[in-house]
Amino acid sequence: MRTSRKTAAAVVAATLALTTLTACGGSQGAGSDDGNGKIKIMVGGLDKVIYLPARLTQQLGYFEDEGVHVTLLTEPAGVQATTSLVSGDVQGVVGFYDHTLDLQVKGKQVESVVQLAHAPGEVEVVSDKASGDLTSAGDFKGKKLGVTGLGSSTDFLTKYLAVKNGVRTDEFTPVAVGAGQTFISALQQGSIQGGMTTDPTVAQILDKKLGKVLIDMRTPEGSEKALGGPYPSSSLYMNTDWVNGHKETVRRLARAFVKTLRWMSTHTAEQIAAKMPSDYAQGGKELYAQSIKDTLPMFTKDGVMPADGPATVARVLKAFNPNLKNATVDLRKTYTTEFVKK
């Protein structure tokens, strides 16, 4: 009887130990998969058109088709999404590729596994009230300019445009105003004279005649003009160690996203809008479809990193970021094409 109890206790203890090991991702060996295909992905604003492929992939059922169960979470800015990744709260982020360079010099190895876009998709807008003396990035001096968050990609790009046009980063004030209604309200109230944002916020500002487009980076041509080359932006990036330990899951995620990019390239903005949640079209269906149409040129069709993209991003960041200016960044470690090319 005593022996039976000892045996039963041993079985319970072994079961508990196995459960604990299974729950802790860090306990798995390199090359192993997570076993259940459950993934949390943080998006730097789920309703932003620049990150549309994340929700669209879910809406089209491509995650489920690939056998991965994805929970999409949202933060108002990419920098906050990155914090969630570094802390281990999520397995991936749909955000701007430039964070992978910034994190590398801080000792964190993160890589883009699917490159969703080859242009920023960002627009610098100016309020109608301030449009008289804010006609270019050279007029940023003394202005309050909206960004999604301090340390975000909109913050990075605003600082680059300033420096490129002879304005020091300490000569203007970046203001964290998020996107959507909070950005629009800040523009209306005069808390900011201009700022960097994306669709559908841009479309709503123009429709309400609250502001004008100052710099448009929604197309590869716009990126070339403003930044001097292709600027890979929206991507799925993940911790390199996690990628190496869960290659089959990453491969399935990549397939799902690439299927979405191909689907987008063969459908109209109206057809894409019809697949999205209805509450994303806060300015109305027609305006939402127009915002997608204006932003579509930024997306890749195959998820592959553009050849000269990483070098452009490094040059842009080094122009104003003291942490990166004299640092050596191994660009080969900031992205991989292993999964999308297969």
Backbone torsions as a table, in degrees:
resi	resn	phi	psi	omega
1	MET	NA	-47.0	180.0
2	ARG	-62.7	-37.9	179.1
3	THR	-64.7	-41.4	179.9
4	SER	-62.1	-40.1	179.6
5	ARG	-65.0	-41.2	179.1
6	LYS	-62.7	-40.8	179.6
7	THR	-64.0	-44.9	-179.8
8	ALA	-62.2	-42.0	179.7
9	ALA	-63.2	-39.2	-180.0
10	ALA	-64.5	-39.7	179.5
11	VAL	-64.0	-44.0	178.9
12	VAL	-61.5	-45.2	-179.4
13	ALA	-62.1	-41.9	-179.7
14	ALA	-65.9	-39.1	179.6
15	THR	-64.2	-44.1	178.7
16	LEU	-61.9	-41.8	-179.8
17	ALA	-63.1	-42.0	179.7
18	LEU	-64.6	-40.6	179.2
19	THR	-62.0	-42.7	-179.8
20	THR	-63.0	-43.5	-179.8
21	LEU	-65.1	-38.3	-179.1
22	THR	-66.7	-36.1	-178.1
23	ALA	-72.1	-23.7	-176.8
24	CYS	-97.9	107.0	-177.8
25	GLY	-58.0	-33.3	-176.7
26	GLY	-69.9	-9.3	-178.3
27	SER	-86.3	-6.3	-176.7
28	GLN	-88.8	149.5	-179.4
29	GLY	-76.2	162.7	178.4
30	ALA	-60.7	139.3	177.7
31	GLY	88.5	-10.7	179.5
32	SER	-80.6	159.1	177.6
33	ASP	-99.4	169.9	-177.6
34	ASP	-80.9	-6.3	170.7
35	GLY	86.0	-39.9	-175.9
36	ASN	-111.5	-4.6	176.8
37	GLY	67.0	15.1	-179.8
38	LYS	-91.2	122.0	-174.0
39	ILE	-128.7	137.4	172.2
40	LYS	-106.9	126.5	178.7
41	ILE	-121.7	124.6	176.7
42	MET	-92.5	133.3	-179.4
43	VAL	-114.0	138.1	-179.0
44	GLY	-79.1	46.4	-178.6
45	GLY	118.3	88.1	-173.6
46	LEU	-60.2	-32.0	-176.4
47	ASP	-87.9	1.6	176.8
48	LYS	-77.0	136.9	-179.1
49	VAL	-63.5	-30.7	-179.9
50	ILE	-62.7	-22.0	178.9
51	TYR	-110.8	16.0	-177.0
52	LEU	-52.7	-37.0	-178.4
53	PRO	-57.2	-26.3	-179.1
54	ALA	-64.5	-55.8	179.9
55	ARG	-68.9	-36.5	-178.6
56	LEU	-64.0	-37.9	177.7
57	THR	-60.3	-40.1	177.7
58	GLN	-68.1	-43.3	-178.8
59	GLN	-63.5	-35.6	-179.6
60	LEU	-78.9	-10.8	178.7
61	GLY	81.0	15.7	-175.5
62	TYR	-74.2	-29.8	175.3
63	PHE	-62.2	-48.4	-178.9
64	GLU	-64.4	-37.5	178.4
65	ASP	-59.6	-33.0	-179.1
66	GLU	-89.1	-0.3	176.8
67	GLY	78.8	20.8	176.2
68	VAL	-114.8	133.9	-177.3
69	HIS	-101.9	101.9	-172.1
70	VAL	-102.4	130.4	170.7
71	THR	-104.5	120.0	178.7
72	LEU	-94.8	126.1	177.6
73	LEU	-114.7	164.6	-176.9
74	THR	-136.4	143.2	172.0
75	GLU	-130.1	150.5	-176.8
76	PRO	-68.1	-20.8	-177.7
77	ALA	-138.6	150.7	-178.5
78	GLY	-62.3	-32.4	-178.8
79	VAL	-64.5	-35.0	178.1
80	GLN	-72.0	-35.3	176.6
81	ALA	-63.7	-40.0	178.8
82	THR	-62.7	-39.4	177.9
83	THR	-59.3	-39.4	178.5
84	SER	-63.8	-36.1	179.3
85	LEU	-69.5	-47.9	-177.9
86	VAL	-62.3	-34.8	-179.0
87	SER	-79.5	-8.8	178.1
88	GLY	86.7	9.6	-179.6
89	ASP	-73.0	-26.7	179.3
90	VAL	-133.6	163.9	-179.8
91	GLN	-95.4	-18.8	-179.1
92	GLY	-152.2	164.4	177.3
93	VAL	-133.2	136.0	165.9
94	VAL	-100.2	104.2	-176.4
95	GLY	-159.1	-167.9	-175.9
96	PHE	-78.8	137.7	179.3
97	TYR	-57.5	-31.8	-174.6
98	ASP	-58.5	-22.3	178.2
99	HIS	-65.1	-26.0	-179.8
100	THR	-66.2	-33.7	177.7
101	LEU	-72.6	-44.7	-179.4
102	ASP	-60.6	-40.2	-179.3
103	LEU	-71.6	-33.6	-178.5
104	GLN	-61.3	-42.3	-179.7
105	VAL	-72.6	-11.7	175.7
106	LYS	-97.5	7.7	175.8
107	GLY	87.6	11.9	179.3
108	LYS	-110.3	125.5	-178.3
109	GLN	-97.5	106.9	-178.5
110	VAL	-128.3	144.6	-178.2
111	GLU	-138.3	147.6	173.3
112	SER	-78.0	128.1	179.4
113	VAL	-107.2	-19.3	172.6
114	VAL	-139.9	119.8	179.6
115	GLN	-94.7	106.8	-174.3
116	LEU	-79.7	-26.0	-173.3
117	ALA	-143.3	150.6	177.7
118	HIS	-117.5	14.2	172.9
119	ALA	-144.2	155.7	-174.3
120	PRO	-66.2	-32.1	-175.4
121	GLY	75.1	6.0	-176.7
122	GLU	-93.5	153.1	178.4
123	VAL	-134.0	130.0	171.7
124	GLU	-90.1	116.6	179.3
125	VAL	-109.2	157.5	177.3
126	VAL	-129.2	139.1	179.2
127	SER	-67.3	152.4	179.0
128	ASP	-58.4	-37.0	-178.6
129	LYS	-64.8	-33.1	-175.6
130	ALA	-99.0	-1.8	-172.7
131	SER	-64.4	-20.2	-179.5
132	GLY	-68.3	-36.5	-178.6
133	ASP	-117.9	14.5	173.6
134	LEU	-129.4	84.9	-173.0
135	THR	-109.9	-9.4	178.4
136	SER	-162.4	173.2	177.9
137	ALA	-63.2	-21.8	177.1
138	GLY	-67.4	-13.3	179.0
139	ASP	-98.8	11.3	-178.7
140	PHE	-64.8	-24.1	-175.7
141	LYS	-55.5	127.2	177.9
142	GLY	81.2	1.2	-176.1
143	LYS	-97.3	157.0	170.9
144	LYS	-102.1	118.9	-173.9
145	LEU	-119.7	128.9	-177.6
146	GLY	-75.5	138.5	172.5
147	VAL	-135.3	161.6	-179.0
148	THR	-65.5	-40.9	178.3
149	GLY	-163.1	153.4	178.0
150	LEU	-69.2	128.4	-175.6
151	GLY	89.3	2.2	178.4
152	SER	-83.5	172.9	179.2
153	SER	-66.8	-32.0	175.6
154	THR	-65.6	-34.6	176.0
155	ASP	-66.3	-45.1	178.6
156	PHE	-58.0	-50.4	-174.8
157	LEU	-68.3	-37.1	177.9
158	THR	-62.1	-43.1	-179.9
159	LYS	-65.6	-38.9	178.5
160	TYR	-64.2	-46.9	-179.7
161	LEU	-59.6	-36.1	178.1
162	ALA	-65.1	-53.7	-177.2
163	VAL	-60.9	-42.0	179.4
164	LYS	-58.8	-30.5	-176.9
165	ASN	-106.1	23.4	171.1
166	GLY	83.1	16.2	179.3
167	VAL	-112.8	124.1	179.3
168	ARG	-70.9	154.6	-178.0
169	THR	-67.6	-18.7	178.2
170	ASP	-93.2	6.9	-178.9
171	GLU	-100.7	0.1	172.8
172	PHE	-139.9	168.3	-175.4
173	THR	-118.0	111.6	173.2
174	PRO	-76.8	135.7	-177.8
175	VAL	-122.7	124.4	-179.7
176	ALA	-77.1	109.0	-177.3
177	VAL	-125.1	6.9	179.7
178	GLY	68.6	-146.9	179.7
179	ALA	-140.2	179.2	178.3
180	GLY	66.6	-136.5	-173.1
181	GLN	-64.5	-32.8	179.9
182	THR	-67.6	-36.6	176.4
183	PHE	-67.7	-46.4	-179.0
184	ILE	-60.8	-43.0	179.6
185	SER	-63.1	-41.4	179.1
186	ALA	-62.3	-37.5	178.7
187	LEU	-69.2	-42.6	179.8
188	GLN	-63.7	-42.5	-175.2
189	GLN	-80.9	-8.5	-179.9
190	GLY	82.1	12.3	176.5
191	SER	-65.8	-27.1	174.3
192	ILE	-133.2	150.2	176.4
193	GLN	-91.8	-21.8	178.2
194	GLY	-164.6	-173.0	178.8
195	GLY	171.0	171.5	-178.3
196	MET	-107.3	126.3	-179.5
197	THR	-150.9	-176.6	-175.5
198	THR	-131.1	174.2	171.3
199	ASP	-73.8	147.5	9.1
200	PRO	-85.1	0.9	-179.8
201	THR	-60.6	-42.4	180.0
202	VAL	-58.5	-47.9	-178.3
203	ALA	-60.3	-39.0	-179.6
204	GLN	-69.0	-38.4	178.6
205	ILE	-63.6	-44.0	179.8
206	LEU	-68.5	-39.7	-179.3
207	ASP	-64.9	-37.4	-180.0
208	LYS	-86.0	0.1	179.6
209	LYS	56.3	42.0	179.0
210	LEU	-93.6	-17.8	-176.8
211	GLY	-166.0	-178.8	-178.6
212	LYS	-131.5	159.1	176.7
213	VAL	-80.0	126.9	177.7
214	LEU	-99.9	-47.6	179.2
215	ILE	-137.3	124.6	-175.3
216	ASP	-111.9	116.5	-179.7
217	MET	-119.3	35.0	-179.8
218	ARG	-86.6	-6.5	-179.7
219	THR	-126.4	160.0	175.1
220	PRO	-57.6	-35.7	179.1
221	GLU	-66.3	-40.5	178.1
222	GLY	-66.5	-36.7	177.1
223	SER	-65.1	-43.7	179.1
224	GLU	-59.7	-44.1	-177.4
225	LYS	-67.1	-43.4	-175.8
226	ALA	-82.9	-36.1	-170.4
227	LEU	-117.9	-7.8	176.2
228	GLY	83.7	15.6	179.1
229	GLY	168.4	178.1	176.7
230	PRO	-65.3	138.5	-178.4
231	TYR	-123.5	91.7	178.5
232	PRO	-58.6	126.7	-175.0
233	SER	-122.1	-96.6	-175.6
234	SER	-55.6	129.7	-178.1
235	SER	-155.4	165.6	167.3
236	LEU	-98.5	112.1	177.5
237	TYR	-120.5	150.7	-172.0
238	MET	-145.2	161.3	174.3
239	ASN	-63.8	131.9	-177.0
240	THR	-58.8	-41.8	179.0
241	ASP	-59.5	-40.9	-179.2
242	TRP	-66.5	-42.3	178.6
243	VAL	-58.3	-47.2	-178.3
244	ASN	-64.5	-27.5	-179.5
245	GLY	-91.2	-6.8	-175.8
246	HIS	-140.0	48.9	-172.0
247	LYS	-62.5	-35.6	-179.2
248	GLU	-67.6	-40.2	177.6
249	THR	-64.6	-43.8	179.0
250	VAL	-63.0	-39.3	178.7
251	ARG	-61.6	-40.3	179.7
252	ARG	-69.1	-41.1	176.6
253	LEU	-60.5	-45.0	-179.9
254	ALA	-60.7	-43.6	179.3
255	ARG	-60.6	-42.1	-179.3
256	ALA	-62.5	-45.8	-179.0
257	PHE	-67.2	-40.7	-179.8
258	VAL	-66.1	-37.1	175.7
259	LYS	-60.1	-39.1	178.4
260	THR	-66.2	-45.0	179.7
261	LEU	-60.2	-40.4	178.3
262	ARG	-67.3	-40.2	178.3
263	TRP	-61.9	-42.9	179.2
264	MET	-61.9	-36.1	-176.5
265	SER	-72.8	-12.0	-178.3
266	THR	-117.2	10.0	179.5
267	HIS	-128.9	155.7	-178.6
268	THR	-78.9	164.8	177.7
269	ALA	-60.1	-36.9	179.4
270	GLU	-65.3	-40.5	178.9
271	GLN	-67.4	-37.3	177.4
272	ILE	-66.6	-46.2	-179.3
273	ALA	-59.1	-36.4	-178.4
274	ALA	-66.1	-22.8	179.7
275	LYS	-84.8	-16.0	-174.8
276	MET	-86.2	158.4	177.6
277	PRO	-56.9	140.3	-174.7
278	SER	-62.1	-30.0	-177.4
279	ASP	-75.1	-4.4	175.8
280	TYR	-75.6	-23.1	-178.2
281	ALA	-91.4	60.4	-175.4
282	GLN	-66.0	-25.4	178.7
283	GLY	-92.4	6.5	-177.5
284	GLY	107.2	154.8	-175.6
285	LYS	-61.3	-44.0	-177.0
286	GLU	-65.5	-43.0	-179.6
287	LEU	-66.5	-37.9	179.5
288	TYR	-65.9	-42.9	178.0
289	ALA	-62.7	-38.4	178.7
290	GLN	-65.3	-38.9	179.7
291	SER	-65.1	-35.2	176.3
292	ILE	-68.3	-43.4	-179.9
293	LYS	-59.6	-42.7	-178.6
294	ASP	-67.8	-26.1	-174.9
295	THR	-98.3	-19.3	-175.5
296	LEU	-51.6	-36.3	-178.0
297	PRO	-60.5	-17.4	-177.5
298	MET	-73.7	-20.7	-170.9
299	PHE	-85.1	144.8	172.8
300	THR	-79.0	167.3	177.8
301	LYS	-105.2	-10.3	-173.8
302	ASP	-132.3	-1.4	178.9
303	GLY	76.7	7.8	-177.0
304	VAL	-89.9	139.2	177.7
305	MET	-64.3	128.7	176.0
306	PRO	-64.3	141.0	-170.7
307	ALA	-53.0	-45.5	-176.0
308	ASP	-95.4	2.0	-174.9
309	GLY	-61.1	-52.2	-178.5
310	PRO	-57.4	-38.0	-179.9
311	ALA	-65.6	-37.8	177.2
312	THR	-63.6	-44.8	-179.8
313	VAL	-62.0	-43.5	179.7
314	ALA	-61.9	-42.8	179.9
315	ARG	-63.9	-42.2	179.6
316	VAL	-62.9	-48.8	-177.2
317	LEU	-66.6	-38.8	-178.7
318	LYS	-68.0	-19.8	-177.7
319	ALA	-67.9	-25.5	-175.8
320	PHE	-135.2	-19.5	-173.8
321	ASN	-89.7	110.1	-177.9
322	PRO	-61.6	-28.7	179.2
323	ASN	-68.5	-30.3	-177.0
324	LEU	-98.5	-22.2	-171.4
325	LYS	-51.4	-47.6	-177.5
326	ASN	-109.8	11.5	-178.8
327	ALA	-89.4	153.1	174.8
328	THR	-97.5	118.0	179.7
329	VAL	-109.0	126.1	176.7
330	ASP	-86.6	95.2	-175.6
331	LEU	-61.6	-27.9	-179.6
332	ARG	-63.6	-22.3	-179.3
333	LYS	-93.3	0.2	-177.5
334	THR	-95.4	-5.1	178.2
335	TYR	-158.1	162.3	174.1
336	THR	-142.2	144.4	174.4
337	THR	-107.5	7.6	-176.1
338	GLU	-55.0	-41.3	-171.8
339	PHE	-87.3	-37.7	-178.1
340	VAL	-75.3	-32.3	-179.3
341	LYS	-74.7	-22.5	176.8
342	LYS	-82.1	NA	NA
